[in-house]
Amino acid sequence: MKIGTPKETFEGENRVAMTPESALQLQKLGHTCLIEAGAGEAAGFSNDKYVEAGVEVIDTAAELWETADVVAKVRVPSTAEMAMMRSDQTLISFFSPVADEAKMKEAAEKGTTVVAMEMIPRISRAQKMDALSSMANIAGYRAVIEAGNNFGRFFTGQITAAGKVPPAKVLVVGAGVAGLAAIGTSTSLGAITLAFDVRPEVAEQVESMGAEFVYLDFEEEQQDGSASGGYASVSSPEFREAQLAKFRELAPEVDIVITTALIPNREAPELWTEDMVAAMKPGSVIVDLAAEKGGNCKLTKMDEKIVTENGVTIIGYTDFPSRMATQASTLFSTNIRHLLTDLTPEKDGVINHNMEDDVIRGATITHDKEVTFPPPPPKVAAIAAAPKKDKPKELTPEEKRANEVAAFKTQTRNQVGLLAIGGVLLLAVGLVAPASFMQHFIVFVLSVFIGFQVIWGVAHSLHTPLMAVTNAISSIIILGAVMQIGSGSFLVIILAALSVFMCGINIFGGFLVTRRMLAMFQKS
């Protein structure tokens, strides 16, 4: 089938849905690739590169829409593009079925099959097609870069001859894909990074990236992200008040705020109010990644950068991925290529739109002249629910004391029993053994007992270095072998020589192993 990509008509959109590299992969599936002339120029892909990749360059958008069986693009089609759609054609693009309901119904009436990339279900098998995550990753990274461009200091702290520069303090609200990308970029630039999210399970991810998770002093069972496909859900009014109170407390301290909080098919929740902006220091920066859905900040203006009266810069751009068009196009075209791989299971160039497939059914919003949105829930859970862990029972001081006493009694009983058994055995040996033997035997037994008590209490992770040192030190017995090596008996000389040899291995080997163990904890 012929897969075509037109030039994006949305003002300021620089991305393209097909790159020369993705076209090569699509041709391996048996498809023919078409591109409108100049479609990839803004993303750094010239017409010549497409021609080298075996892509046919079409002069006009109208000719491309008329020729292509499958049209892959980035933005929702414009009114003019909707007019060029035809029956039995497949459109793959971002296509918000809620905001663009009229266009969705129009496409269904025409008989066009529409696959909305933002409707790809969040299941493990579909991660390679998850264009929302791909673009959110870029947006989170770019948000930190834009914040740094408008911030008057370094991110990292420095002490120089000219003075001390404190590190920037960054707060990331929402720890989804975009939030985690922003956290990673911020921490790598040396800023002190704080992060907040209503989903408690992301705290561990935030802390593993070197940021500090902001906890609320509020007792409420939050819904696990697995129940909502990995997205945040609406919080209770009480939780929201506690959340805003925490943000008011942080507002005077932070230098940069990056908000990424979105709830599917809803307006963005207002999390950074006007009084919080007023409380921030002059020169502070707010980057609102939810600006397209109304913004998380009260003062955000979509697609604009404003400076408030108290000197706070608020950035409401909605085209962060488009500002990194080459990278964004590469990722987005890869997402589409993986989707087309699933749509072409036989690799024979024929699209098989299997509506029994969870991924294809979930992303398809119109098919066979019918609106198929909203899709049924996938047969496989979006994300495995975190297992419920029972909290350990808190012991009272009396119970803790009773446990300690019981453990002490058990330990004492065991030690007394061992000593009694050892004493009886030692007495039994003394009844038959000569006095000269018993002098050495008693020292040997006591040495074994003391060594056992010392080693038994050492953690397993420390056994190797401990044994290495003790082996070397205990090899003092080499002195006895050295004293006997001058004996008149040939057998004694051989045994003494073997003892010296083995003790030497113990000494040098013990210190060598210890040195290697210590080197593991040293920086090169």
Protein Blocks (a to p, Z undefined) as FASTA:
>chain_A
ZZdddddfbghiabdfbdfklmmmmmmnopacdddehklmmnopafklmmmnopacdfbf
klmmmmpmbdcdfbdcdfklmmmpcehiacdddddfklmmmmmmmmmmnopacddfklpc
cdfklmmmmmmlmmmmmmmmmmmmmmmmmpcbdfbdcddfkbccdddddddehjafklmm
mmmmmmmnopacddddfblklmmmmmmnopacdddddddddddfklnnopacdddfklmm
mmmmmmmmmmmmpmbdcdfbdcehiacddfbdfklmmmpcehiacddfklmnnpjafklc
ghiacddfkopacdfbfklmmmmmmlmmmmmmmmmmmmmmmmmmnonopacddfkbmklm
mmpmbgehiafbdcdddfbdfbacdddddddddddfklmmmmmmmmmmmmmmmmmmmmmm
mmmmmmmmmmmmcfklmmmmmmmmmmmmmmmmmmmmpcfklmmmmmmmmmmmmmmmmmmm
mmmmmpcbfklmmmmmmmmmmmmmmmmmmmmmmmmmmmmmpcZZ
